[in-house]
Amino acid sequence: MKRAIVIPDQHFPIHDESAVKVVLKAIEFVKPQIFINLGDVGEWESVSGHRYKRRKRPPLEYQLPEIDKEIRAVNKQIDRFDKVLDKVKCKEKYILAGNHDEWLDSFVEENPYLDQYTFRNACKWDERGYKYRVWNDVLTIGKLSFVHGAYTGLSHARTHLERYGTNIMYGHVHDVSRHSSTRLLDGNISAWSMGCLKDMSAEKNKWLKGRLHNWNHAFGIVTFFDTGYFQVEVVDIVKGQCSVWGKIIKG
């Protein structure tokens, strides 16, 4: 039997500090053997595809200091997770790049001589000991697969389940949802949407322009059995606290 902790979209440095602290404490308590980051690790506003939609992009000498600053801020937060993962001796670590993370790669495609700014290089994933997956490259452990997230809409959990046709866990849409189905040969299969760890306030998400949303703070604990089957626990974080196996964890 192995346990994994799965975290959804963090959007550093626009993260919810109390939610992140809850997960860090949960890692210490659960002591997982596997850690899976579902991506959108950074907000990456400095290289956002939307940022210069209505105005001219400035020269590189003006962009790079801002990009460097955001990279430092994101790495500082990743360091916090690596520190606690080292403490509990979790060696099996995965990073599944998200669409926001891919904005860094798009920036490098426009400036191919700046390869150090790819998401993989900027956040030092290989150096940190993570197994890297590009955006929506599927990771499968036992009978459960993981992906950043490919579909949105009201029925995104159902769509993920139908399109992938297997047990799948994903982030991307920031809400908590589950859809299940039964197949003749495979039995019951489900898709889990895992919420986010992002600051959900209107002040930090001005692009919503005051619209309400259905986002939730959460993370996952997955127990993998020797048979490949598994048990999923979706842990909701409510006002900076949660309960794991009878223990109250406060952020």
C-alpha atoms as a printed R data frame, in Angstrom:
    type eleno elety resid chain resno       x      y       z
1   ATOM     1    CA   MET     A     1   0.000  0.000   0.000
2   ATOM     2    CA   LYS     A     2   1.197  3.505  -0.901
3   ATOM     3    CA   ARG     A     3  -0.323  6.896  -0.200
4   ATOM     4    CA   ALA     A     4  -0.209  9.978  -2.383
5   ATOM     5    CA   ILE     A     5  -1.098 13.583  -1.773
6   ATOM     6    CA   VAL     A     6  -2.415 15.418  -4.815
7   ATOM     7    CA   ILE     A     7  -2.549 19.202  -5.008
8   ATOM     8    CA   PRO     A     8  -4.463 21.246  -7.598
9   ATOM     9    CA   ASP     A     9  -3.826 24.691  -9.088
10  ATOM    10    CA   GLN     A    10  -1.765 26.940  -6.813
11  ATOM    11    CA   HIS     A    11  -1.209 29.978  -9.068
12  ATOM    12    CA   PHE     A    12   1.734 31.238  -7.024
13  ATOM    13    CA   PRO     A    13   2.168 33.999  -5.933
14  ATOM    14    CA   ILE     A    14  -1.622 34.499  -6.093
15  ATOM    15    CA   HIS     A    15  -2.189 31.596  -3.715
16  ATOM    16    CA   ASP     A    16  -4.288 31.311  -0.587
17  ATOM    17    CA   GLU     A    17  -1.724 31.221   2.217
18  ATOM    18    CA   SER     A    18  -3.956 29.478   4.758
19  ATOM    19    CA   ALA     A    19  -4.927 26.766   2.250
20  ATOM    20    CA   VAL     A    20  -1.273 26.179   1.346
21  ATOM    21    CA   LYS     A    21  -0.330 25.933   5.034
22  ATOM    22    CA   VAL     A    22  -3.071 23.351   5.539
23  ATOM    23    CA   VAL     A    23  -1.636 21.176   2.771
24  ATOM    24    CA   LEU     A    24   1.921 21.521   4.086
25  ATOM    25    CA   LYS     A    25   0.752 20.399   7.535
26  ATOM    26    CA   ALA     A    26  -1.279 17.577   5.989
27  ATOM    27    CA   ILE     A    27   1.825 16.298   4.208
28  ATOM    28    CA   GLU     A    28   3.662 16.157   7.541
29  ATOM    29    CA   PHE     A    29   0.723 14.308   9.100
30  ATOM    30    CA   VAL     A    30  -0.034 11.847   6.273
31  ATOM    31    CA   LYS     A    31   3.623 11.208   5.297
32  ATOM    32    CA   PRO     A    32   2.864 10.241   1.678
33  ATOM    33    CA   GLN     A    33   5.192  8.132  -0.445
34  ATOM    34    CA   ILE     A    34   3.956  9.905  -3.613
35  ATOM    35    CA   PHE     A    35   3.354 13.596  -4.328
36  ATOM    36    CA   ILE     A    36   1.481 14.786  -7.426
37  ATOM    37    CA   ASN     A    37   1.176 18.437  -8.447
38  ATOM    38    CA   LEU     A    38  -1.603 18.849 -11.014
39  ATOM    39    CA   GLY     A    39  -0.124 22.044 -12.446
40  ATOM    40    CA   ASP     A    40  -0.864 25.739 -12.865
41  ATOM    41    CA   VAL     A    41   1.862 26.124 -10.287
42  ATOM    42    CA   GLY     A    42   2.334 29.779 -11.197
43  ATOM    43    CA   GLU     A    43  -0.072 32.488 -12.253
44  ATOM    44    CA   TRP     A    44   2.611 33.644 -14.726
45  ATOM    45    CA   GLU     A    45   0.989 37.012 -15.286
46  ATOM    46    CA   SER     A    46   4.329 38.305 -16.591
47  ATOM    47    CA   VAL     A    47   4.046 36.073 -19.685
48  ATOM    48    CA   SER     A    48   0.265 35.799 -19.872
49  ATOM    49    CA   GLY     A    49  -1.168 35.360 -23.336
50  ATOM    50    CA   HIS     A    50  -3.846 37.885 -22.403
51  ATOM    51    CA   ARG     A    51  -1.666 40.601 -20.940
52  ATOM    52    CA   TYR     A    52  -0.796 42.391 -24.169
53  ATOM    53    CA   LYS     A    53  -4.001 41.604 -25.983
54  ATOM    54    CA   ARG     A    54  -4.982 45.275 -26.256
55  ATOM    55    CA   ARG     A    55  -1.588 46.937 -26.115
56  ATOM    56    CA   LYS     A    56   1.829 46.666 -27.655
57  ATOM    57    CA   ARG     A    57   4.275 44.249 -26.077
58  ATOM    58    CA   PRO     A    58   7.285 46.098 -24.631
59  ATOM    59    CA   PRO     A    59  10.920 45.247 -25.509
60  ATOM    60    CA   LEU     A    60  12.503 42.259 -23.782
61  ATOM    61    CA   GLU     A    61  14.661 44.400 -21.510
62  ATOM    62    CA   TYR     A    62  11.462 45.603 -19.836
63  ATOM    63    CA   GLN     A    63   9.822 42.163 -19.697
64  ATOM    64    CA   LEU     A    64  12.691 40.068 -18.339
65  ATOM    65    CA   PRO     A    65  13.077 41.712 -14.900
66  ATOM    66    CA   GLU     A    66   9.362 41.167 -14.243
67  ATOM    67    CA   ILE     A    67   9.523 37.557 -15.447
68  ATOM    68    CA   ASP     A    68  12.599 36.926 -13.286
69  ATOM    69    CA   LYS     A    69  10.790 38.358 -10.265
70  ATOM    70    CA   GLU     A    70   7.794 36.064 -10.775
71  ATOM    71    CA   ILE     A    71  10.040 33.021 -11.287
72  ATOM    72    CA   ARG     A    72  11.783 33.749  -7.975
73  ATOM    73    CA   ALA     A    73   8.422 34.119  -6.213
74  ATOM    74    CA   VAL     A    74   7.119 30.818  -7.599
75  ATOM    75    CA   ASN     A    75  10.317 28.921  -6.769
76  ATOM    76    CA   LYS     A    76  10.201 30.239  -3.212
77  ATOM    77    CA   GLN     A    77   6.795 28.589  -2.759
78  ATOM    78    CA   ILE     A    78   7.854 25.326  -4.418
79  ATOM    79    CA   ASP     A    79  10.783 25.267  -1.975
80  ATOM    80    CA   ARG     A    80   8.284 25.179   0.908
81  ATOM    81    CA   PHE     A    81   6.723 21.993  -0.467
82  ATOM    82    CA   ASP     A    82  10.067 20.366  -1.222
83  ATOM    83    CA   LYS     A    83  11.250 21.106   2.318
84  ATOM    84    CA   VAL     A    84   8.334 19.264   3.924
85  ATOM    85    CA   LEU     A    85   8.472 16.454   1.324
86  ATOM    86    CA   ASP     A    86  12.147 15.952   2.163
87  ATOM    87    CA   LYS     A    87  11.230 15.938   5.845
88  ATOM    88    CA   VAL     A    88   8.782 13.036   5.384
89  ATOM    89    CA   LYS     A    89  11.185 11.341   2.917
90  ATOM    90    CA   CYS     A    90   8.793 11.446  -0.033
91  ATOM    91    CA   LYS     A    91  10.937 10.684  -3.081
92  ATOM    92    CA   GLU     A    92   8.351  9.946  -5.785
93  ATOM    93    CA   LYS     A    93   7.272 13.351  -7.061
94  ATOM    94    CA   TYR     A    94   5.387 14.326 -10.225
95  ATOM    95    CA   ILE     A    95   4.631 17.654 -11.861
96  ATOM    96    CA   LEU     A    96   1.936 17.906 -14.545
97  ATOM    97    CA   ALA     A    97   2.328 21.246 -16.318
98  ATOM    98    CA   GLY     A    98  -0.836 23.335 -16.600
99  ATOM    99    CA   ASN     A    99  -2.001 25.784 -19.236
100 ATOM   100    CA   HIS     A   100  -0.725 28.760 -17.208
101 ATOM   101    CA   ASP     A   101   2.655 27.031 -16.889
102 ATOM   102    CA   GLU     A   102   2.747 26.558 -20.651
103 ATOM   103    CA   TRP     A   103   2.710 30.355 -21.067
104 ATOM   104    CA   LEU     A   104   6.393 30.265 -20.128
105 ATOM   105    CA   ASP     A   105   7.044 27.769 -22.911
106 ATOM   106    CA   SER     A   106   5.126 29.953 -25.372
107 ATOM   107    CA   PHE     A   107   7.343 32.865 -24.364
108 ATOM   108    CA   VAL     A   108  10.417 30.772 -25.168
109 ATOM   109    CA   GLU     A   109   8.927 29.769 -28.520
110 ATOM   110    CA   GLU     A   110   8.833 33.486 -29.351
111 ATOM   111    CA   ASN     A   111  12.369 33.900 -27.972
112 ATOM   112    CA   PRO     A   112  14.101 30.549 -28.640
113 ATOM   113    CA   TYR     A   113  17.459 31.774 -27.360
114 ATOM   114    CA   LEU     A   114  15.985 32.056 -23.825
115 ATOM   115    CA   ASP     A   115  15.584 28.350 -23.098
116 ATOM   116    CA   GLN     A   116  16.219 28.923 -19.385
117 ATOM   117    CA   TYR     A   117  12.715 30.415 -19.173
118 ATOM   118    CA   THR     A   118  10.793 27.254 -20.049
119 ATOM   119    CA   PHE     A   119   8.580 26.085 -17.198
120 ATOM   120    CA   ARG     A   120  10.676 22.957 -16.771
121 ATOM   121    CA   ASN     A   121  13.937 24.895 -16.519
122 ATOM   122    CA   ALA     A   122  12.706 27.997 -14.690
123 ATOM   123    CA   CYS     A   123  11.307 25.923 -11.808
124 ATOM   124    CA   LYS     A   124  14.204 23.413 -11.824
125 ATOM   125    CA   TRP     A   125  11.895 20.386 -11.870
126 ATOM   126    CA   ASP     A   126  14.584 17.915 -12.941
127 ATOM   127    CA   GLU     A   127  16.992 19.282 -10.351
128 ATOM   128    CA   ARG     A   128  14.270 19.007  -7.710
129 ATOM   129    CA   GLY     A   129  13.751 15.321  -8.528
130 ATOM   130    CA   TYR     A   130  10.279 15.557 -10.093
131 ATOM   131    CA   LYS     A   131   9.086 13.449 -13.013
132 ATOM   132    CA   TYR     A   132   7.828 15.949 -15.565
133 ATOM   133    CA   ARG     A   133   4.728 15.799 -17.744
134 ATOM   134    CA   VAL     A   134   3.912 18.409 -20.385
135 ATOM   135    CA   TRP     A   135   0.447 19.954 -20.431
136 ATOM   136    CA   ASN     A   136  -2.182 17.187 -20.492
137 ATOM   137    CA   ASP     A   137   0.303 14.344 -20.879
138 ATOM   138    CA   VAL     A   138  -1.422 11.688 -18.760
139 ATOM   139    CA   LEU     A   139   0.207 10.153 -15.691
140 ATOM   140    CA   THR     A   140  -1.125  6.723 -14.670
141 ATOM   141    CA   ILE     A   141  -0.465  4.998 -11.356
142 ATOM   142    CA   GLY     A   142  -2.256  1.706 -10.857
143 ATOM   143    CA   LYS     A   143  -5.800  2.101 -12.104
144 ATOM   144    CA   LEU     A   144  -5.958  5.886 -11.642
145 ATOM   145    CA   SER     A   145  -4.803  8.498 -14.129
146 ATOM   146    CA   PHE     A   146  -3.927 12.152 -13.597
147 ATOM   147    CA   VAL     A   147  -3.942 15.139 -15.933
148 ATOM   148    CA   HIS     A   148  -3.960 18.896 -15.479
149 ATOM   149    CA   GLY     A   149  -7.370 19.214 -17.142
150 ATOM   150    CA   ALA     A   150  -8.592 19.464 -20.709
151 ATOM   151    CA   TYR     A   151 -12.273 20.405 -20.564
152 ATOM   152    CA   THR     A   152 -14.451 23.055 -18.947
153 ATOM   153    CA   GLY     A   153 -18.194 23.751 -18.809
154 ATOM   154    CA   LEU     A   154 -20.907 22.731 -16.376
155 ATOM   155    CA   SER     A   155 -20.384 18.997 -16.986
156 ATOM   156    CA   HIS     A   156 -16.581 18.960 -17.061
157 ATOM   157    CA   ALA     A   157 -16.300 15.893 -14.794
158 ATOM   158    CA   ARG     A   158 -18.626 13.918 -17.053
159 ATOM   159    CA   THR     A   159 -16.756 15.118 -20.135
160 ATOM   160    CA   HIS     A   160 -13.365 14.100 -18.727
161 ATOM   161    CA   LEU     A   161 -14.725 10.664 -17.829
162 ATOM   162    CA   GLU     A   162 -16.309 10.108 -21.236
163 ATOM   163    CA   ARG     A   163 -13.331 11.339 -23.242
164 ATOM   164    CA   TYR     A   164 -10.618  9.539 -21.273
165 ATOM   165    CA   GLY     A   165 -12.728  6.474 -20.525
166 ATOM   166    CA   THR     A   166 -10.922  5.663 -17.279
167 ATOM   167    CA   ASN     A   167 -10.529  6.788 -13.685
168 ATOM   168    CA   ILE     A   168  -9.097 10.295 -13.899
169 ATOM   169    CA   MET     A   169  -8.199 13.100 -11.502
170 ATOM   170    CA   TYR     A   170  -7.618 16.660 -12.672
171 ATOM   171    CA   GLY     A   171  -7.496 20.352 -11.702
172 ATOM   172    CA   HIS     A   172  -7.811 23.294 -14.101
173 ATOM   173    CA   VAL     A   173 -11.411 24.360 -13.366
174 ATOM   174    CA   HIS     A   174 -10.884 25.166  -9.650
175 ATOM   175    CA   ASP     A   175 -14.068 23.509  -8.386
176 ATOM   176    CA   VAL     A   176 -14.719 20.193  -6.636
177 ATOM   177    CA   SER     A   177 -16.783 17.743  -8.625
178 ATOM   178    CA   ARG     A   178 -17.153 14.028  -9.318
179 ATOM   179    CA   HIS     A   179 -18.880 11.999 -12.012
180 ATOM   180    CA   SER     A   180 -19.104  8.207 -12.040
181 ATOM   181    CA   SER     A   181 -20.121  5.582 -14.554
182 ATOM   182    CA   THR     A   182 -20.141  1.788 -14.803
183 ATOM   183    CA   ARG     A   183 -18.567 -0.094 -17.692
184 ATOM   184    CA   LEU     A   184 -19.304 -3.715 -18.521
185 ATOM   185    CA   LEU     A   185 -15.655 -4.806 -18.380
186 ATOM   186    CA   ASP     A   186 -14.078 -2.159 -16.144
187 ATOM   187    CA   GLY     A   187 -16.786 -1.783 -13.526
188 ATOM   188    CA   ASN     A   188 -17.195  1.575 -11.782
189 ATOM   189    CA   ILE     A   189 -14.986  4.435 -12.987
190 ATOM   190    CA   SER     A   190 -14.932  8.067 -11.866
191 ATOM   191    CA   ALA     A   191 -13.543 11.490 -12.687
192 ATOM   192    CA   TRP     A   192 -12.573 13.860  -9.864
193 ATOM   193    CA   SER     A   193 -12.110 17.608 -10.167
194 ATOM   194    CA   MET     A   194  -9.851 18.653  -7.294
195 ATOM   195    CA   GLY     A   195 -10.495 22.358  -6.701
196 ATOM   196    CA   CYS     A   196  -7.598 24.794  -6.228
197 ATOM   197    CA   LEU     A   197  -5.278 26.471  -3.729
198 ATOM   198    CA   LYS     A   198  -5.588 29.902  -5.330
199 ATOM   199    CA   ASP     A   199  -6.639 33.131  -3.626
200 ATOM   200    CA   MET     A   200 -10.304 33.229  -4.640
201 ATOM   201    CA   SER     A   201 -10.969 36.888  -3.832
202 ATOM   202    CA   ALA     A   202 -12.247 39.327  -6.431
203 ATOM   203    CA   GLU     A   203  -9.259 41.581  -5.741
204 ATOM   204    CA   LYS     A   204  -6.813 38.917  -6.935
205 ATOM   205    CA   ASN     A   205  -8.987 37.814  -9.869
206 ATOM   206    CA   LYS     A   206  -9.932 41.088 -11.507
207 ATOM   207    CA   TRP     A   207 -10.482 39.401 -14.861
208 ATOM   208    CA   LEU     A   208 -13.686 37.910 -13.412
209 ATOM   209    CA   LYS     A   209 -15.033 41.483 -13.299
210 ATOM   210    CA   GLY     A   210 -17.118 40.820 -10.199
211 ATOM   211    CA   ARG     A   211 -18.689 37.572 -11.424
212 ATOM   212    CA   LEU     A   212 -19.340 34.917  -8.777
213 ATOM   213    CA   HIS     A   213 -17.646 31.529  -9.140
214 ATOM   214    CA   ASN     A   214 -17.921 28.002  -7.766
215 ATOM   215    CA   TRP     A   215 -14.275 27.492  -6.828
216 ATOM   216    CA   ASN     A   216 -13.226 25.493  -3.768
217 ATOM   217    CA   HIS     A   217 -10.020 24.980  -1.822
218 ATOM   218    CA   ALA     A   218  -9.176 21.279  -1.603
219 ATOM   219    CA   PHE     A   219  -6.526 18.596  -2.039
220 ATOM   220    CA   GLY     A   220  -6.561 14.830  -2.394
221 ATOM   221    CA   ILE     A   221  -5.285 11.798  -0.490
222 ATOM   222    CA   VAL     A   222  -5.081  8.645  -2.605
223 ATOM   223    CA   THR     A   223  -4.349  5.227  -1.149
224 ATOM   224    CA   PHE     A   224  -3.039  2.763  -3.753
225 ATOM   225    CA   PHE     A   225  -3.432 -0.929  -2.966
226 ATOM   226    CA   ASP     A   226  -1.143 -3.659  -4.291
227 ATOM   227    CA   THR     A   227  -3.830 -4.685  -6.786
228 ATOM   228    CA   GLY     A   228  -3.703 -1.290  -8.510
229 ATOM   229    CA   TYR     A   229  -7.073 -0.298  -7.106
230 ATOM   230    CA   PHE     A   230  -7.256  2.797  -4.975
231 ATOM   231    CA   GLN     A   231  -9.268  4.924  -2.557
232 ATOM   232    CA   VAL     A   232  -9.724  8.663  -3.119
233 ATOM   233    CA   GLU     A   233 -10.321 11.139  -0.317
234 ATOM   234    CA   VAL     A   234 -11.124 14.685  -1.437
235 ATOM   235    CA   VAL     A   235 -10.298 16.974   1.483
236 ATOM   236    CA   ASP     A   236 -12.165 20.279   1.414
237 ATOM   237    CA   ILE     A   237 -10.401 23.213   3.051
238 ATOM   238    CA   VAL     A   238 -13.016 25.416   4.712
239 ATOM   239    CA   LYS     A   239 -11.995 28.879   5.931
240 ATOM   240    CA   GLY     A   240  -8.381 27.769   6.288
241 ATOM   241    CA   GLN     A   241  -8.904 24.441   8.026
242 ATOM   242    CA   CYS     A   242  -9.788 20.826   7.344
243 ATOM   243    CA   SER     A   243 -10.119 17.460   9.029
244 ATOM   244    CA   VAL     A   244  -7.892 14.514   8.080
245 ATOM   245    CA   TRP     A   245  -8.513 11.165   9.780
246 ATOM   246    CA   GLY     A   246 -10.006 12.843  12.827
247 ATOM   247    CA   LYS     A   247  -7.264 15.471  13.152
248 ATOM   248    CA   ILE     A   248  -8.129 19.161  12.710
249 ATOM   249    CA   ILE     A   249  -5.510 20.917  10.605
250 ATOM   250    CA   LYS     A   250  -5.490 24.715  10.687
251 ATOM   251    CA   GLY     A   251  -3.646 26.950   8.268
